[in-house]
Amino acid sequence: MAAHSWTRTIGRVSFLNCDPLFHGLDDTWNVLPAPPSWLTGHLLRKDCVLAPIPAADYAKYADELVLIPDIGICSKGEVGSVLLFSKKSLNEMKSIALPSDSATSVALLKHLLELQGLTPTFTEMGPDFDLMLESCDGALLIGDRALESAKKYPSMVQLDLGQAWLKKSGKPMVFGVFAARKDTPREYIIAAHNALESKLTQFENSDEQRNAVINWSISRSDLSYERLDKYFGEVFNRLDDDHLSGLNQFLSDACDLPKGAQFCW
């Protein structure tokens, strides 16, 4: 019997934050790019063997999914690409537009505001900076749109959610986790994990590979080499013990999943 087509397919967020894992990936792998929350649906439908999905989506589907160790989309303070924009201060915002493409940033923002006793109204919208701020006092943006909007409107950045989480919890934040269905054969998961983790190790240890990744990211954005070099020191794809501690606290506090993360191995 022929293998399922998804056994050589890996989901990939359509942002720059996973470029260290995917640049130069063996072309025997199929890559399925999509916004984070869309990848959750692809994963559940067996369109790919594993994918980076919002940590909040993992909490929602924890009975069906299992996490992959070593890799994720993390920060250790400022993340630079999960930002709340407004001309008003946080306390003055009566309404906030939320993006439709990320569950984790939404859950985290609501949790942080709740801790401060702030109760703005929320409206989910497509992630368009101008349209969001025409309708609401604040706009939450993630990924490349957040990076590029911060470049254009630096004075309007009111909150970096990675920094805010670190200040609140004392722990780093995990925005995205790599997950697979629990019924996926282990050998498929291991093969995909090894392919991605190998690229990450090259990025971490080779100046040549790091430069190649940054230049690849430049070709797909309006950002400079300097900004991207800084960005890949704000966003981390290595899921270490400190990040795991932060992930488990986020899952418990903001997502009502007290059992925390469950890994494939």
Stockholm file with secondary structure:
# STOCKHOLM 1.0

chainA/1-265         MAAHSWTRTIGRVSFLNCDPLFHGLDDTWNVLPAPPSWLTGHLLRKDCVLAPIPAADYAKYADELVLIPDIGICSKGEVGSVLLFSKKSLNEMKSIALPSDSATSVALLKHLLELQGLTPTFTEMGPDFDLMLESCDGALLIGDRALESAKKYPSMVQLDLGQAWLKKSGKPMVFGVFAARKDTPREYIIAAHNALESKLTQFENSDEQRNAVINWSISRSDLSYERLDKYFGEVFNRLDDDHLSGLNQFLSDACDLPKGAQFCW
#=GR chainA/1-265 SS CCCCGGGGEEEEESSGGGHHHHTTCCTTSEEEEECHHHHHHHHHTTSSSBEEEEHHHHHHTTTTEEEEEEEEEEESSCCSSEEEEESSCGGGCSEEEEETTCHHHHHHHHHHHHHTTCCCEEEEECSCHHHHHHHSSEEEEEHHHHHHHHHHCGGGEEEEHHHHHHHHHSSCEEEEEEEEETTSCHHHHHHHHHHHHHHHHHHHHCHHHHHHHHHHHHTTSSCCHHHHHHHTTTEEEECCHHHHHHHHHHHHHTTSCTTCCCBCC
#=GC SS_cons         CCCCGGGGEEEEESSGGGHHHHTTCCTTSEEEEECHHHHHHHHHTTSSSBEEEEHHHHHHTTTTEEEEEEEEEEESSCCSSEEEEESSCGGGCSEEEEETTCHHHHHHHHHHHHHTTCCCEEEEECSCHHHHHHHSSEEEEEHHHHHHHHHHCGGGEEEEHHHHHHHHHSSCEEEEEEEEETTSCHHHHHHHHHHHHHHHHHHHHCHHHHHHHHHHHHTTSSCCHHHHHHHTTTEEEECCHHHHHHHHHHHHHTTSCTTCCCBCC
//
